[in-house]
């Protein structure tokens, strides 16, 4: 394989053969010192794909090669349906933390392999690691034990599950190539198909805080993902959901775990509860636990209300070595952000995510450490009224004045206020089955 030739051909709009794509994935799966592809060459090809795309045959080959770059789990010894959920990434999107235990409480296993933050969006693994002692790096034996006992397991990619994706995922995060539909699709589906699941529910985010800014782009990604799953013989449903403002009111890591715990205690923000019930209802339907989506929604809502979902989550945390603190576990010192008075017309969710990233809640380089205590809190959401002199947001106080000033300005300009309330917008935009 001549990587320079592959980069040039894709850069110029050419097509890569199945053998070349398979060789590239094999090269990504090995360290450069062992004859593997270097980071800079892999990043160059990712950028060429970002601009030139992949056709259907190229995408199928890339996904299959990434899937088989490591092990594919066989969970048939755990009797019962296995269904997972994946989000394409949003601001304040902590849904997985309380959705997985809610579904498990209703009798469907959730073997959830998640990722870290990408760009301005938070990562489920980063949030979980804000829980003291929580281990996302389980070996296969512990993964199976946790899944069988708690009904769910929340882990990152192991060294043997889609290892090519693990490396490419980290490179995409820091090279501006996250938004590519074929790269997103291959990344998601190679991981999910390696889990040994029976069904998958996809939450494709659309709007200012999503990688897909328009419904058209979101629909294209959703249809691509569903088609890949269909070819693999899996039951797949994709939801297009609104990401024109953050989900819930907290953005960060420890704070989002706290907000998920509120959902599990029956005190969640309405948008978090609504999306959990909708996605969970579909997961139960794909898993054969209910006969209709409405029945599934009712079952999920009941698990959140009666404490059974909370019990599943706490059991999972225990099995994975974590312990929920009994005292406040993130800094309280903060600054206020004012943006005038009136009704909130719109929120630039990406700007909110970038502010949290600047505070240290995410990464700008793949080797960066995450500050699990950094946070932003949205006080006023779209449609809510802000009185004169009242803040629209708060953020944890950073160590230096320059960062504080930059974050303050990002948050201030993220809010647009007006004299009258805007028309309400639905959270669920479309469902593709």
Sine and cosine of phi, psi and omega as CSV:
sin_phi,cos_phi,sin_psi,cos_psi,sin_omega,cos_omega
0.00,0.00,0.77,-0.63,0.08,-1.00
-0.96,-0.27,0.98,-0.21,-0.09,-1.00
-0.88,0.47,-0.59,0.81,0.00,-1.00
-0.88,0.47,-0.65,0.76,0.02,-1.00
-0.91,0.42,-0.68,0.74,0.02,-1.00
-0.89,0.46,-0.69,0.72,-0.01,-1.00
-0.89,0.46,-0.72,0.69,-0.01,-1.00
-0.88,0.47,-0.71,0.70,-0.06,-1.00
-0.90,0.44,-0.70,0.71,0.01,-1.00
-0.93,0.36,-0.61,0.79,0.06,-1.00
-0.83,0.55,-0.60,0.80,-0.05,-1.00
-1.00,-0.01,0.14,0.99,0.08,-1.00
1.00,-0.03,0.19,0.98,-0.01,-1.00
-0.99,0.16,0.02,-1.00,-0.07,-1.00
-0.93,-0.36,0.64,-0.77,0.05,-1.00
-0.99,-0.12,0.68,-0.73,-0.03,-1.00
-0.97,0.25,0.33,-0.94,0.08,-1.00
-0.83,0.56,-0.64,0.77,-0.02,-1.00
-0.91,0.41,-0.61,0.79,0.00,-1.00
-0.94,0.34,-0.68,0.73,0.03,-1.00
-0.91,0.42,-0.65,0.76,0.03,-1.00
-0.90,0.43,-0.64,0.77,0.03,-1.00
-0.92,0.40,-0.63,0.78,0.04,-1.00
-0.87,0.49,-0.72,0.70,-0.01,-1.00
-0.90,0.43,-0.65,0.76,0.07,-1.00
-0.87,0.49,-0.64,0.77,0.00,-1.00
-0.92,0.39,-0.60,0.80,0.03,-1.00
-0.93,0.37,-0.49,0.87,-0.03,-1.00
-0.97,0.25,-0.17,0.98,0.01,-1.00
-0.92,-0.39,0.46,-0.89,0.06,-1.00
-0.94,0.34,0.53,-0.85,0.05,-1.00
-0.82,0.57,-0.56,0.83,0.01,-1.00
-0.92,0.39,-0.29,0.96,0.00,-1.00
-0.96,-0.29,0.38,0.92,0.02,-1.00
1.00,0.03,0.16,0.99,-0.01,-1.00
-0.99,0.16,0.08,-1.00,0.00,-1.00
-0.96,0.28,0.68,-0.74,0.03,-1.00
-0.96,0.27,0.35,-0.94,0.04,-1.00
-0.85,0.52,-0.68,0.74,-0.09,-1.00
-0.94,0.35,-0.55,0.84,0.05,-1.00
-0.96,0.27,-0.64,0.76,0.06,-1.00
-0.88,0.48,-0.68,0.74,0.01,-1.00
-0.89,0.45,-0.62,0.79,0.01,-1.00
-0.90,0.43,-0.66,0.75,0.02,-1.00
-0.93,0.36,-0.62,0.79,0.07,-1.00
-0.86,0.52,-0.68,0.73,0.01,-1.00
-0.91,0.42,-0.63,0.78,0.05,-1.00
-0.90,0.45,-0.66,0.75,0.05,-1.00
-0.92,0.40,-0.62,0.79,0.03,-1.00
-0.82,0.57,-0.70,0.71,-0.06,-1.00
-1.00,0.10,-0.55,0.84,-0.12,-0.99
-0.97,-0.23,-0.33,0.94,0.04,-1.00
0.98,0.22,-0.04,-1.00,0.08,-1.00
-0.74,-0.67,0.60,-0.80,0.11,-0.99
-0.99,0.15,0.05,-1.00,-0.10,-1.00
-0.86,0.52,-0.66,0.75,-0.02,-1.00
-0.93,0.36,-0.64,0.77,0.03,-1.00
-0.89,0.45,-0.69,0.72,-0.02,-1.00
-0.90,0.44,-0.68,0.73,0.01,-1.00
-0.88,0.47,-0.68,0.74,0.01,-1.00
-0.91,0.41,-0.71,0.70,-0.01,-1.00
-0.88,0.48,-0.72,0.70,-0.01,-1.00
-0.88,0.47,-0.72,0.70,-0.02,-1.00
-0.90,0.43,-0.64,0.77,0.00,-1.00
-0.92,0.40,-0.65,0.76,0.03,-1.00
-0.92,0.39,-0.65,0.76,0.04,-1.00
-0.85,0.53,-0.70,0.71,-0.08,-1.00
-1.00,-0.09,0.26,0.97,0.11,-0.99
-0.96,0.28,-0.18,0.98,0.05,-1.00
-0.55,-0.84,-0.48,-0.88,-0.03,-1.00
-0.99,0.14,0.47,-0.88,0.17,-0.99
-0.91,-0.42,0.87,-0.48,-0.09,-1.00
-0.93,0.37,0.60,-0.80,0.15,-0.99
-0.91,-0.43,0.96,-0.28,-0.05,-1.00
-0.97,-0.23,0.35,0.93,-0.07,-1.00
-0.91,0.42,-0.32,0.95,0.02,-1.00
-0.97,0.25,-0.25,0.97,0.10,-0.99
-1.00,-0.08,0.96,-0.27,-0.16,-0.99
-0.96,0.26,0.85,-0.53,0.00,-1.00
0.68,-0.73,0.29,-0.96,-0.01,-1.00
-0.95,0.33,0.61,-0.79,0.06,-1.00
-0.87,-0.49,0.88,-0.47,-0.05,-1.00
-0.73,-0.68,0.69,-0.73,0.01,-1.00
-0.87,-0.50,0.18,-0.98,0.06,-1.00
-0.75,-0.66,0.59,-0.81,0.07,-1.00
-0.68,-0.73,0.70,-0.72,0.10,-1.00
-0.96,-0.28,0.59,-0.80,0.03,-1.00
-0.98,0.19,-0.02,1.00,0.13,-0.99
0.94,-0.34,0.81,-0.59,0.02,-1.00
-0.50,-0.87,0.04,-1.00,-0.02,-1.00
-1.00,-0.08,0.83,-0.56,-0.06,-1.00
0.97,0.24,0.29,0.96,-0.08,-1.00
-1.00,0.06,1.00,-0.01,0.03,-1.00
-0.95,-0.31,0.34,0.94,-0.13,-0.99
-0.83,0.55,-0.65,0.76,-0.07,-1.00
-0.85,0.53,-0.55,0.83,-0.11,-0.99
-0.89,0.46,-0.58,0.81,0.01,-1.00
-0.96,-0.29,-0.31,0.95,0.04,-1.00
-0.93,0.36,-0.74,0.67,-0.05,-1.00
-0.84,0.54,-0.74,0.67,0.03,-1.00
-0.93,0.38,-0.49,0.87,0.05,-1.00
-0.91,0.41,-0.68,0.73,0.03,-1.00
-0.92,0.39,-0.67,0.74,0.02,-1.00
-0.88,0.48,-0.60,0.80,0.01,-1.00
-0.91,0.42,-0.32,0.95,0.00,-1.00
-0.99,-0.15,0.14,0.99,0.16,-0.99
0.99,-0.17,0.14,0.99,0.04,-1.00
-0.92,-0.40,0.78,-0.63,0.00,-1.00
-0.95,0.31,0.61,-0.80,0.01,-1.00
-0.81,-0.59,1.00,-0.08,0.08,-1.00
-1.00,0.04,1.00,0.03,-0.19,-0.98
-0.99,-0.14,0.91,-0.42,0.10,-0.99
-0.96,-0.28,0.91,-0.42,-0.15,-0.99
-0.92,-0.39,0.07,-1.00,-0.01,-1.00
-0.86,-0.51,0.03,-1.00,0.07,-1.00
-1.00,-0.05,0.02,-1.00,-0.03,-1.00
-0.86,0.50,0.55,-0.84,0.10,-1.00
-0.83,-0.56,0.86,-0.51,0.03,-1.00
0.85,0.53,-0.80,-0.60,-0.06,-1.00
-1.00,0.06,0.01,1.00,-0.04,-1.00
-0.98,-0.18,0.54,-0.84,-0.01,-1.00
-0.98,0.18,0.35,-0.94,0.01,-1.00
-0.92,-0.40,0.63,-0.78,-0.01,-1.00
-0.86,0.50,-0.64,0.77,-0.01,-1.00
-0.90,0.44,-0.64,0.77,0.02,-1.00
-0.89,0.45,-0.61,0.79,0.04,-1.00
-0.92,0.39,-0.72,0.69,-0.01,-1.00
-0.88,0.48,-0.61,0.79,-0.01,-1.00
-0.95,0.30,-0.14,0.99,0.15,-0.99
-0.96,0.29,-0.30,0.95,0.08,-1.00
-0.98,0.18,0.88,-0.47,-0.06,-1.00
-0.79,0.61,0.81,-0.59,0.07,-1.00
1.00,0.08,-0.18,0.98,-0.09,-1.00
-0.92,0.40,0.81,-0.59,-0.08,-1.00
-0.96,-0.28,0.93,-0.38,0.03,-1.00
-1.00,-0.04,-0.06,1.00,-0.07,-1.00
-0.96,-0.27,0.89,0.45,0.01,-1.00
-0.99,0.16,0.58,-0.81,0.18,-0.98
-0.97,0.23,0.11,-0.99,-0.12,-0.99
-0.89,0.45,-0.59,0.81,-0.02,-1.00
-0.90,0.43,-0.71,0.70,0.01,-1.00
-0.93,0.37,-0.59,0.81,0.06,-1.00
-0.86,0.52,-0.74,0.67,-0.01,-1.00
-0.90,0.43,-0.67,0.74,0.00,-1.00
-0.89,0.46,-0.70,0.71,0.00,-1.00
-0.90,0.44,-0.70,0.72,-0.01,-1.00
-0.89,0.46,-0.70,0.71,-0.04,-1.00
-0.92,0.38,-0.62,0.79,-0.07,-1.00
-0.98,0.18,-0.79,0.62,-0.09,-1.00
-1.00,0.01,-0.32,0.95,-0.09,-1.00
1.00,0.04,-0.08,1.00,0.05,-1.00
-0.47,-0.89,0.37,-0.93,0.15,-0.99
-0.58,-0.82,0.71,-0.71,-0.08,-1.00
-0.88,-0.47,0.99,-0.17,-0.12,-0.99
-0.72,-0.70,0.18,-0.98,0.15,-0.99
-1.00,-0.09,0.06,-1.00,0.04,-1.00
-0.90,0.43,0.75,-0.67,0.12,-0.99
-0.98,0.19,0.13,-0.99,0.02,-1.00
-0.90,0.45,-0.35,0.94,-0.09,-1.00
-0.95,-0.30,-0.01,1.00,0.05,-1.00
-0.97,-0.24,0.93,-0.37,0.01,-1.00
0.69,0.73,0.83,0.56,-0.04,-1.00
-0.87,0.49,-0.49,0.87,0.03,-1.00
-0.90,0.44,-0.65,0.76,0.02,-1.00
-0.91,0.42,-0.61,0.79,-0.03,-1.00
-0.84,0.55,-0.68,0.73,-0.01,-1.00
-0.96,0.29,-0.70,0.72,-0.01,-1.00
-0.91,0.41,-0.58,0.81,0.03,-1.00
-0.85,0.52,-0.73,0.68,0.00,-1.00
-0.90,0.43,-0.62,0.79,0.02,-1.00
-0.94,0.35,-0.64,0.77,0.02,-1.00
-0.87,0.49,-0.59,0.81,-0.04,-1.00
-0.87,0.49,-0.54,0.84,-0.13,-0.99
-0.91,-0.42,0.20,0.98,0.00,-1.00
-0.83,-0.56,0.19,0.98,0.06,-1.00
0.94,0.34,0.45,0.89,-0.03,-1.00
-0.89,-0.46,0.37,0.93,-0.06,-1.00
-0.92,0.38,-0.61,0.79,-0.22,-0.98
-0.98,0.22,-0.03,1.00,-0.03,-1.00
-0.91,0.41,0.85,-0.53,-0.03,-1.00
-0.86,0.50,-0.75,0.67,0.01,-1.00
-0.90,0.44,-0.59,0.81,0.02,-1.00
-0.94,0.34,-0.64,0.77,0.07,-1.00
-0.88,0.48,-0.75,0.66,-0.08,-1.00
-0.89,0.46,-0.72,0.69,-0.01,-1.00
-0.90,0.43,-0.63,0.77,0.00,-1.00
-0.90,0.44,-0.78,0.63,-0.05,-1.00
-0.88,0.47,-0.79,0.61,-0.16,-0.99
-0.96,0.28,-0.49,0.87,0.05,-1.00
-0.91,0.41,-0.65,0.76,0.04,-1.00
-0.93,0.37,-0.74,0.67,-0.11,-0.99
-0.93,0.36,-0.63,0.78,0.02,-1.00
-0.94,0.35,-0.39,0.92,0.04,-1.00
-0.97,0.23,-0.21,0.98,-0.07,-1.00
-0.98,0.21,-0.27,0.96,-0.06,-1.00
0.98,0.20,0.53,0.85,-0.05,-1.00
-1.00,0.04,0.30,-0.95,0.08,-1.00
-0.99,-0.12,-0.50,0.87,-0.05,-1.00
-0.53,-0.85,0.30,-0.95,-0.06,-1.00
-0.54,-0.84,0.74,-0.67,0.13,-0.99
-0.94,-0.33,0.77,-0.63,-0.05,-1.00
-0.94,-0.34,0.73,-0.68,0.07,-1.00
-0.95,-0.32,0.99,-0.15,-0.05,-1.00
-1.00,-0.07,0.94,-0.35,-0.07,-1.00
-0.98,0.18,0.61,-0.79,-0.02,-1.00
-0.71,-0.70,0.76,-0.65,0.08,-1.00
0.72,-0.70,-0.21,-0.98,-0.14,-0.99
-0.89,0.45,-0.50,0.86,-0.02,-1.00
-0.99,-0.10,0.11,0.99,-0.04,-1.00
-0.96,-0.30,0.25,-0.97,0.13,-0.99
-0.97,0.25,-0.48,0.88,0.11,-0.99
-1.00,-0.08,0.95,-0.30,-0.13,-0.99
-0.99,0.16,-0.38,0.92,-0.04,-1.00
-0.85,-0.52,0.38,-0.93,0.04,-1.00
-0.89,0.46,-0.55,0.83,-0.01,-1.00
-0.90,0.44,-0.71,0.70,0.02,-1.00
-0.92,0.38,-0.64,0.77,0.04,-1.00
-0.89,0.46,-0.66,0.75,0.01,-1.00
-0.91,0.43,-0.64,0.77,0.03,-1.00
-0.88,0.48,-0.70,0.72,0.02,-1.00
-0.91,0.42,-0.71,0.70,-0.02,-1.00
-0.86,0.51,-0.71,0.70,0.00,-1.00
-0.91,0.42,-0.60,0.80,0.05,-1.00
-0.89,0.45,-0.70,0.71,-0.01,-1.00
-0.91,0.42,-0.70,0.72,0.00,-1.00
-0.89,0.45,-0.63,0.77,-0.01,-1.00
-0.92,0.40,-0.65,0.76,0.05,-1.00
-0.88,0.47,-0.71,0.71,0.02,-1.00
-0.89,0.46,-0.64,0.77,0.01,-1.00
-0.89,0.46,-0.68,0.73,0.01,-1.00
-0.89,0.45,-0.48,0.88,0.00,-1.00
-1.00,0.07,0.02,1.00,0.05,-1.00
0.98,0.19,0.39,0.92,-0.01,-1.00
-0.96,-0.27,0.47,-0.88,0.10,-0.99
-1.00,0.10,0.87,-0.49,-0.11,-0.99
-0.74,-0.68,0.71,-0.70,0.12,-0.99
-0.78,-0.63,0.67,-0.74,0.03,-1.00
-0.89,-0.46,0.75,-0.66,0.11,-0.99
-0.96,-0.27,0.76,-0.65,0.21,-0.98
-1.00,-0.03,0.86,-0.51,-0.07,-1.00
-0.79,-0.61,0.47,-0.88,-0.10,-0.99
-0.96,0.29,0.75,-0.66,0.09,-1.00
-0.75,-0.67,0.70,0.72,0.08,-1.00
-1.00,0.00,0.01,1.00,0.20,-0.98
-0.45,-0.89,0.36,-0.93,-0.02,-1.00
-0.87,0.49,0.47,-0.88,0.13,-0.99
-0.99,0.16,0.70,-0.71,-0.07,-1.00
0.92,0.38,-0.41,-0.91,-0.05,-1.00
-0.82,-0.58,-0.12,0.99,-0.04,-1.00
-0.91,-0.41,0.66,-0.75,0.05,-1.00
-0.78,-0.63,0.84,-0.55,-0.05,-1.00
0.35,-0.94,-0.52,-0.86,0.01,-1.00
-0.87,-0.49,-0.93,0.36,0.05,-1.00
-0.85,0.52,-0.63,0.78,-0.04,-1.00
-0.92,0.40,-0.52,0.85,0.01,-1.00
-0.97,0.25,-0.53,0.85,0.13,-0.99
-0.89,0.46,-0.69,0.72,0.03,-1.00
-0.87,0.50,-0.65,0.76,-0.01,-1.00
-0.94,0.35,-0.56,0.83,0.09,-1.00
-0.92,0.40,-0.63,0.77,0.05,-1.00
-0.88,0.47,-0.56,0.83,0.07,-1.00
-0.89,0.46,-0.65,0.76,0.06,-1.00
-0.88,0.48,-0.70,0.72,-0.02,-1.00
-0.94,0.35,-0.31,0.95,0.08,-1.00
-0.99,-0.12,0.23,0.97,0.04,-1.00
0.97,0.26,0.36,0.93,-0.05,-1.00
-0.79,-0.62,0.52,0.86,-0.10,-1.00
-0.98,0.21,0.37,-0.93,0.12,-0.99
-0.88,0.48,0.58,-0.82,-0.09,-1.00
-0.83,0.55,-0.65,0.76,-0.03,-1.00
-0.93,0.36,-0.59,0.81,0.05,-1.00
-0.91,0.42,-0.68,0.73,0.00,-1.00
-0.92,0.40,-0.71,0.71,-0.02,-1.00
-0.86,0.51,-0.74,0.67,-0.05,-1.00
-0.93,0.37,-0.60,0.80,0.04,-1.00
-0.88,0.47,-0.70,0.71,-0.01,-1.00
-0.91,0.41,-0.67,0.75,-0.02,-1.00
-0.92,0.40,-0.77,0.63,-0.02,-1.00
-0.92,0.40,-0.66,0.75,0.00,-1.00
-0.91,0.42,-0.63,0.78,0.05,-1.00
-0.86,0.51,-0.64,0.77,0.01,-1.00
-0.94,0.33,-0.60,0.80,0.04,-1.00
-0.89,0.46,-0.65,0.76,0.04,-1.00
-0.91,0.42,-0.60,0.80,0.02,-1.00
-0.91,0.41,-0.73,0.68,0.02,-1.00
-0.90,0.44,-0.50,0.87,0.01,-1.00
-0.99,0.10,-0.02,1.00,0.04,-1.00
0.97,0.25,0.24,0.97,-0.02,-1.00
-0.99,0.12,-0.31,0.95,0.03,-1.00
-0.68,-0.73,0.23,-0.97,-0.04,-1.00
-0.99,-0.17,-0.19,0.98,0.00,-1.00
-0.50,-0.86,0.35,-0.94,0.02,-1.00
-0.90,0.44,-0.63,0.78,0.00,-1.00
-0.89,0.46,-0.66,0.76,0.05,-1.00
-0.89,0.45,-0.63,0.77,0.03,-1.00
-0.90,0.44,-0.67,0.74,0.02,-1.00
-0.86,0.51,-0.69,0.72,-0.01,-1.00
-0.90,0.43,-0.63,0.78,0.01,-1.00
-0.91,0.42,-0.68,0.73,0.00,-1.00
-0.90,0.43,-0.71,0.71,0.01,-1.00
-0.86,0.51,-0.63,0.78,-0.01,-1.00
-0.92,0.38,-0.61,0.79,-0.01,-1.00
-0.92,0.39,-0.51,0.86,0.06,-1.00
-0.96,0.28,-0.54,0.84,-0.06,-1.00
-0.99,0.15,-0.55,0.84,-0.13,-0.99
-0.99,-0.12,0.02,1.00,0.07,-1.00
1.00,0.00,-0.09,1.00,-0.04,-1.00
-0.94,0.34,-0.57,0.82,0.05,-1.00
-0.92,0.39,-0.66,0.75,0.04,-1.00
-0.87,0.50,-0.69,0.73,-0.01,-1.00
-0.88,0.48,-0.64,0.77,0.03,-1.00
-0.90,0.43,-0.67,0.74,-0.01,-1.00
-0.90,0.44,-0.72,0.69,-0.01,-1.00
-0.90,0.44,-0.59,0.81,0.05,-1.00
-0.91,0.41,-0.67,0.74,0.04,-1.00
-0.88,0.47,-0.71,0.70,0.03,-1.00
-0.85,0.53,-0.70,0.71,0.00,-1.00
-0.88,0.48,-0.73,0.68,-0.04,-1.00
-0.91,0.41,-0.47,0.88,-0.01,-1.00
-0.99,-0.13,0.30,0.95,0.17,-0.99
0.99,0.10,0.13,0.99,-0.06,-1.00
-1.00,-0.07,0.24,-0.97,0.05,-1.00
-0.54,-0.84,0.86,-0.51,0.00,-1.00
-0.95,0.31,0.83,-0.56,0.01,-1.00
-0.88,0.47,0.52,-0.85,0.03,-1.00
-1.00,-0.04,-0.18,0.98,0.05,-1.00
-0.89,-0.45,0.19,-0.98,0.00,-1.00
-0.86,0.52,0.76,-0.65,-0.15,-0.99
-0.87,-0.50,0.49,0.87,0.15,-0.99
-0.51,-0.86,0.42,-0.91,-0.10,-0.99
-0.90,0.43,0.65,-0.76,0.01,-1.00
-1.00,-0.01,-0.43,0.90,-0.04,-1.00
-0.88,0.48,0.75,-0.66,-0.13,-0.99
-0.48,-0.88,0.15,-0.99,0.12,-0.99
-0.86,-0.51,0.50,-0.87,0.02,-1.00
-0.99,-0.13,0.47,-0.88,0.04,-1.00
-0.81,-0.59,0.85,-0.52,0.08,-1.00
-0.96,-0.29,0.54,-0.84,-0.02,-1.00
-0.68,-0.74,0.35,0.94,-0.01,-1.00
0.97,-0.26,-0.32,-0.95,-0.02,-1.00
-0.77,-0.64,0.41,-0.91,0.00,-1.00
0.79,-0.61,-0.25,-0.97,0.02,-1.00
-1.00,-0.03,0.66,-0.75,0.05,-1.00
-0.95,0.31,0.89,-0.45,0.00,-1.00
-1.00,0.07,-0.67,0.74,0.01,-1.00
-0.41,-0.91,0.36,-0.93,0.08,-1.00
-0.76,-0.64,0.76,-0.64,0.09,-1.00
-0.99,0.15,1.00,-0.08,-0.09,-1.00
-0.90,0.44,-0.54,0.84,0.03,-1.00
-0.90,0.44,-0.64,0.77,0.04,-1.00
-0.89,0.46,-0.60,0.80,0.06,-1.00
-0.90,0.44,-0.71,0.70,0.02,-1.00
-0.89,0.46,-0.64,0.77,0.02,-1.00
-0.93,0.38,-0.55,0.84,0.07,-1.00
-0.90,0.43,-0.70,0.72,0.04,-1.00
-0.90,0.44,-0.64,0.77,0.05,-1.00
-0.87,0.49,-0.68,0.73,0.00,-1.00
-0.90,0.43,-0.51,0.86,0.03,-1.00
-0.97,0.26,-0.23,0.97,0.03,-1.00
0.94,-0.35,0.11,0.99,-0.03,-1.00
-0.97,0.23,-0.16,0.99,0.03,-1.00
-0.63,-0.77,-0.29,-0.96,-0.08,-1.00
-0.83,-0.55,0.57,-0.82,0.20,-0.98
-0.95,-0.32,-0.29,0.96,0.15,-0.99
-0.77,-0.63,0.52,-0.85,-0.13,-0.99
-0.91,0.41,-0.37,0.93,0.01,-1.00
-1.00,-0.02,0.01,1.00,-0.02,-1.00
-0.90,0.43,0.58,-0.81,0.15,-0.99
-1.00,0.06,0.53,-0.85,0.01,-1.00
-0.99,-0.14,0.69,-0.73,0.11,-0.99
-1.00,0.03,0.98,-0.21,-0.08,-1.00
-0.93,0.38,-0.31,0.95,-0.02,-1.00
-1.00,-0.02,-0.20,0.98,-0.01,-1.00
-0.93,0.37,0.60,-0.80,-0.06,-1.00
-0.39,-0.92,0.38,-0.93,0.20,-0.98
-0.79,-0.61,0.65,-0.76,0.07,-1.00
-0.85,-0.53,0.82,-0.58,0.06,-1.00
-1.00,0.05,0.90,-0.43,-0.01,-1.00
-0.99,0.12,-0.68,0.73,-0.05,-1.00
-0.89,-0.46,0.85,-0.53,0.04,-1.00
-0.98,-0.19,0.12,-0.99,-0.08,-1.00
-0.83,0.55,0.76,-0.65,0.01,-1.00
1.00,-0.08,-0.23,0.97,-0.01,-1.00
-1.00,0.02,0.50,-0.87,-0.06,-1.00
-1.00,-0.05,0.66,-0.75,0.05,-1.00
-0.93,-0.37,0.85,-0.53,0.03,-1.00
-0.99,0.15,0.43,-0.90,0.01,-1.00
-0.82,0.57,0.72,-0.69,0.03,-1.00
0.99,0.14,0.00,1.00,0.00,-1.00
-0.99,-0.12,0.56,-0.83,-0.02,-1.00
-0.98,0.21,0.44,-0.90,0.14,-0.99
-0.99,-0.14,-0.34,0.94,-0.03,-1.00
-0.39,-0.92,0.32,-0.95,0.13,-0.99
-0.78,-0.63,0.42,-0.91,0.11,-0.99
-0.56,-0.83,0.51,-0.86,-0.01,-1.00
-0.90,0.44,0.66,-0.75,-0.10,-0.99
-0.95,0.31,0.86,-0.51,0.03,-1.00
-0.98,0.20,0.09,-1.00,-0.08,-1.00
-0.97,0.25,-0.47,0.88,-0.08,-1.00
-0.85,-0.53,0.47,-0.88,-0.07,-1.00
-0.92,0.39,-0.53,0.85,-0.01,-1.00
-0.90,0.44,-0.70,0.72,0.05,-1.00
-0.89,0.45,-0.68,0.74,0.00,-1.00
-0.86,0.51,-0.69,0.73,-0.01,-1.00
-0.92,0.40,-0.66,0.75,0.01,-1.00
-0.90,0.43,-0.71,0.70,-0.01,-1.00
-0.91,0.42,-0.66,0.75,0.01,-1.00
-0.85,0.52,-0.69,0.72,-0.02,-1.00
-0.93,0.36,-0.64,0.77,0.05,-1.00
-0.86,0.51,-0.70,0.72,-0.03,-1.00
-0.95,0.31,-0.65,0.76,-0.01,-1.00
-0.87,0.50,-0.71,0.70,-0.05,-1.00
-0.99,0.17,-0.13,0.99,0.02,-1.00
-0.97,0.25,-0.30,0.95,-0.07,-1.00
-0.97,-0.26,0.75,-0.66,0.12,-0.99
-0.92,-0.40,0.84,-0.55,-0.04,-1.00
-0.92,-0.38,0.46,-0.89,0.02,-1.00
-0.56,-0.83,0.04,-1.00,-0.11,-0.99
-0.98,0.18,-0.42,0.91,-0.05,-1.00
-0.83,-0.56,0.46,-0.89,0.00,-1.00
-0.93,0.36,0.60,-0.80,0.03,-1.00
-0.97,0.25,0.29,-0.96,0.08,-1.00
-0.92,0.40,0.68,-0.73,0.00,-1.00
-0.91,0.42,0.57,-0.82,-0.01,-1.00
-0.89,-0.46,0.63,-0.78,-0.01,-1.00
-0.94,0.34,0.47,-0.88,0.07,-1.00
-0.99,0.13,-0.63,0.78,0.04,-1.00
-0.99,-0.11,0.89,-0.45,-0.07,-1.00
-1.00,-0.03,-0.59,0.81,-0.09,-1.00
-0.21,-0.98,0.47,-0.88,0.07,-1.00
-0.82,-0.57,0.78,-0.62,-0.01,-1.00
-0.89,-0.46,0.90,-0.44,0.00,-1.00
-0.92,-0.40,0.00,0.00,0.00,0.00
